[in-house]
């Protein structure tokens, strides 16, 4: 939450989206989070309704490197993915404003 509240400028919209997700979240012990749930460090495969099919590791902004398959939680996709489980779909707004559905197809937890 601290990271998201400190964001301004063009990224403020994504930070607001992340804050909305965090507001809905329940804090539980790490041992209670199922392995099929997306969290920081998870390797997530997903599809969107426009045929986008990718696999990324969800990371903090300083670690992000899309060419290495690492997407920041402070991107539209990263903020949408956090907390989802395999098989779940969420409405998602692409950077170009298109309204899409995003479905998690696989979640792996990094070691």
C-alpha positions as protocol buffer text, in pm:
chain_id: "A"
residue {
  index: 1
  type: UNK
  ca { x: 0 y: 0 z: 0 }
}
residue {
  index: 2
  type: UNK
  ca { x: 285 y: 236 z: 81 }
}
residue {
  index: 3
  type: UNK
  ca { x: 430 y: 191 z: -267 }
}
residue {
  index: 4
  type: UNK
  ca { x: 95 y: 251 z: -439 }
}
residue {
  index: 5
  type: UNK
  ca { x: 6 y: 561 z: -235 }
}
residue {
  index: 6
  type: UNK
  ca { x: 336 y: 728 z: -329 }
}
residue {
  index: 7
  type: UNK
  ca { x: 273 y: 708 z: -705 }
}
residue {
  index: 8
  type: UNK
  ca { x: 170 y: 1016 z: -903 }
}
residue {
  index: 9
  type: UNK
  ca { x: 161 y: 1124 z: -1266 }
}
residue {
  index: 10
  type: UNK
  ca { x: 69 y: 878 z: -1543 }
}
residue {
  index: 11
  type: UNK
  ca { x: 109 y: 575 z: -1317 }
}
residue {
  index: 12
  type: UNK
  ca { x: -144 y: 708 z: -1065 }
}
residue {
  index: 13
  type: UNK
  ca { x: -431 y: 534 z: -1246 }
}
residue {
  index: 14
  type: UNK
  ca { x: -260 y: 195 z: -1211 }
}
residue {
  index: 15
  type: UNK
  ca { x: -171 y: 273 z: -849 }
}
residue {
  index: 16
  type: UNK
  ca { x: -539 y: 347 z: -786 }
}
residue {
  index: 17
  type: UNK
  ca { x: -631 y: 14 z: -946 }
}
residue {
  index: 18
  type: UNK
  ca { x: -381 y: -165 z: -721 }
}
residue {
  index: 19
  type: UNK
  ca { x: -517 y: 18 z: -415 }
}
residue {
  index: 20
  type: UNK
  ca { x: -868 y: -100 z: -506 }
}
residue {
  index: 21
  type: UNK
  ca { x: -743 y: -457 z: -522 }
}
residue {
  index: 22
  type: UNK
  ca { x: -565 y: -418 z: -188 }
}
residue {
  index: 23
  type: UNK
  ca { x: -877 y: -267 z: -29 }
}
residue {
  index: 24
  type: UNK
  ca { x: -1070 y: -581 z: -124 }
}
residue {
  index: 25
  type: UNK
  ca { x: -797 y: -815 z: -2 }
}
residue {
  index: 26
  type: UNK
  ca { x: -793 y: -1008 z: 321 }
}
residue {
  index: 27
  type: UNK
  ca { x: -459 y: -1036 z: 500 }
}
residue {
  index: 28
  type: UNK
  ca { x: -380 y: -1398 z: 586 }
}
residue {
  index: 29
  type: UNK
  ca { x: -70 y: -1591 z: 683 }
}
residue {
  index: 30
  type: UNK
  ca { x: 149 y: -1691 z: 387 }
}
residue {
  index: 31
  type: UNK
  ca { x: 85 y: -2057 z: 471 }
}
residue {
  index: 32
  type: UNK
  ca { x: -290 y: -2003 z: 419 }
}
residue {
  index: 33
  type: UNK
  ca { x: -254 y: -1865 z: 64 }
}
residue {
  index: 34
  type: UNK
  ca { x: -314 y: -2146 z: -187 }
}
residue {
  index: 35
  type: UNK
  ca { x: -36 y: -2216 z: -437 }
}
residue {
  index: 36
  type: UNK
  ca { x: -286 y: -2144 z: -714 }
}
residue {
  index: 37
  type: UNK
  ca { x: -322 y: -1779 z: -603 }
}
residue {
  index: 38
  type: UNK
  ca { x: -113 y: -1505 z: -767 }
}
residue {
  index: 39
  type: UNK
  ca { x: 117 y: -1320 z: -527 }
}
residue {
  index: 40
  type: UNK
  ca { x: 444 y: -1134 z: -555 }
}
residue {
  index: 41
  type: UNK
  ca { x: 701 y: -1358 z: -722 }
}
residue {
  index: 42
  type: UNK
  ca { x: 443 y: -1588 z: -879 }
}
residue {
  index: 43
  type: UNK
  ca { x: 495 y: -1705 z: -1236 }
}
residue {
  index: 44
  type: UNK
  ca { x: 157 y: -1652 z: -1400 }
}
residue {
  index: 45
  type: UNK
  ca { x: 24 y: -1771 z: -1735 }
}
residue {
  index: 46
  type: UNK
  ca { x: -286 y: -1593 z: -1861 }
}
residue {
  index: 47
  type: UNK
  ca { x: -494 y: -1518 z: -2167 }
}
residue {
  index: 48
  type: UNK
  ca { x: -706 y: -1219 z: -2259 }
}
residue {
  index: 49
  type: UNK
  ca { x: -1021 y: -1214 z: -2469 }
}
residue {
  index: 50
  type: UNK
  ca { x: -830 y: -1059 z: -2760 }
}
residue {
  index: 51
  type: UNK
  ca { x: -597 y: -1361 z: -2780 }
}
residue {
  index: 52
  type: UNK
  ca { x: -301 y: -1228 z: -2578 }
}
residue {
  index: 53
  type: UNK
  ca { x: -138 y: -1535 z: -2420 }
}
residue {
  index: 54
  type: UNK
  ca { x: 164 y: -1476 z: -2197 }
}
residue {
  index: 55
  type: UNK
  ca { x: 358 y: -1592 z: -1894 }
}
residue {
  index: 56
  type: UNK
  ca { x: 521 y: -1342 z: -1657 }
}
residue {
  index: 57
  type: UNK
  ca { x: 671 y: -1333 z: -1309 }
}
residue {
  index: 58
  type: UNK
  ca { x: 497 y: -1071 z: -1093 }
}
residue {
  index: 59
  type: UNK
  ca { x: 760 y: -841 z: -938 }
}
residue {
  index: 60
  type: UNK
  ca { x: 806 y: -505 z: -768 }
}
residue {
  index: 61
  type: UNK
  ca { x: 874 y: -207 z: -999 }
}
residue {
  index: 62
  type: UNK
  ca { x: 1252 y: -207 z: -945 }
}
residue {
  index: 63
  type: UNK
  ca { x: 1277 y: -568 z: -1065 }
}
residue {
  index: 64
  type: UNK
  ca { x: 1055 y: -530 z: -1373 }
}
residue {
  index: 65
  type: UNK
  ca { x: 1204 y: -631 z: -1709 }
}
residue {
  index: 66
  type: UNK
  ca { x: 944 y: -729 z: -1965 }
}
residue {
  index: 67
  type: UNK
  ca { x: 1211 y: -876 z: -2197 }
}
residue {
  index: 68
  type: UNK
  ca { x: 1301 y: -1118 z: -1916 }
}
residue {
  index: 69
  type: UNK
  ca { x: 937 y: -1201 z: -1845 }
}
residue {
  index: 70
  type: UNK
  ca { x: 911 y: -990 z: -1528 }
}
residue {
  index: 71
  type: UNK
  ca { x: 609 y: -761 z: -1503 }
}
residue {
  index: 72
  type: UNK
  ca { x: 561 y: -500 z: -1232 }
}
residue {
  index: 73
  type: UNK
  ca { x: 264 y: -508 z: -998 }
}
residue {
  index: 74
  type: UNK
  ca { x: 233 y: -137 z: -1091 }
}
residue {
  index: 75
  type: UNK
  ca { x: 126 y: -212 z: -1448 }
}
residue {
  index: 76
  type: UNK
  ca { x: -233 y: -268 z: -1558 }
}
residue {
  index: 77
  type: UNK
  ca { x: -169 y: -642 z: -1604 }
}
residue {
  index: 78
  type: UNK
  ca { x: 24 y: -676 z: -1278 }
}
residue {
  index: 79
  type: UNK
  ca { x: -242 y: -499 z: -1074 }
}
residue {
  index: 80
  type: UNK
  ca { x: -514 y: -710 z: -1237 }
}
residue {
  index: 81
  type: UNK
  ca { x: -333 y: -1039 z: -1171 }
}
residue {
  index: 82
  type: UNK
  ca { x: -254 y: -999 z: -800 }
}
residue {
  index: 83
  type: UNK
  ca { x: -475 y: -1223 z: -587 }
}
residue {
  index: 84
  type: UNK
  ca { x: -638 y: -1415 z: -873 }
}
residue {
  index: 85
  type: UNK
  ca { x: -641 y: -1795 z: -876 }
}
residue {
  index: 86
  type: UNK
  ca { x: -607 y: -2038 z: -1162 }
}
residue {
  index: 87
  type: UNK
  ca { x: -925 y: -2036 z: -1369 }
}
residue {
  index: 88
  type: UNK
  ca { x: -1046 y: -1695 z: -1249 }
}
residue {
  index: 89
  type: UNK
  ca { x: -1129 y: -1417 z: -1493 }
}
residue {
  index: 90
  type: UNK
  ca { x: -1131 y: -1045 z: -1420 }
}
residue {
  index: 91
  type: UNK
  ca { x: -1243 y: -749 z: -1633 }
}
residue {
  index: 92
  type: UNK
  ca { x: -931 y: -566 z: -1743 }
}
residue {
  index: 93
  type: UNK
  ca { x: -869 y: -237 z: -1921 }
}
residue {
  index: 94
  type: UNK
  ca { x: -575 y: -250 z: -2160 }
}
residue {
  index: 95
  type: UNK
  ca { x: -340 y: 48 z: -2187 }
}
residue {
  index: 96
  type: UNK
  ca { x: -520 y: 151 z: -2507 }
}
residue {
  index: 97
  type: UNK
  ca { x: -853 y: 164 z: -2322 }
}
residue {
  index: 98
  type: UNK
  ca { x: -1005 y: -158 z: -2457 }
}
residue {
  index: 99
  type: UNK
  ca { x: -1219 y: -354 z: -2210 }
}
residue {
  index: 100
  type: UNK
  ca { x: -1108 y: -717 z: -2202 }
}
residue {
  index: 101
  type: UNK
  ca { x: -1134 y: -1024 z: -1986 }
}
residue {
  index: 102
  type: UNK
  ca { x: -813 y: -1165 z: -1836 }
}
residue {
  index: 103
  type: UNK
  ca { x: -810 y: -1534 z: -1734 }
}
residue {
  index: 104
  type: UNK
  ca { x: -536 y: -1696 z: -1525 }
}
residue {
  index: 105
  type: UNK
  ca { x: -449 y: -2034 z: -1674 }
}
residue {
  index: 106
  type: UNK
  ca { x: -157 y: -2137 z: -1453 }
}
residue {
  index: 107
  type: UNK
  ca { x: 23 y: -2017 z: -1138 }
}
residue {
  index: 108
  type: UNK
  ca { x: 363 y: -2134 z: -1016 }
}
residue {
  index: 109
  type: UNK
  ca { x: 528 y: -2016 z: -699 }
}
residue {
  index: 110
  type: UNK
  ca { x: 898 y: -1932 z: -723 }
}
residue {
  index: 111
  type: UNK
  ca { x: 1132 y: -2119 z: -497 }
}
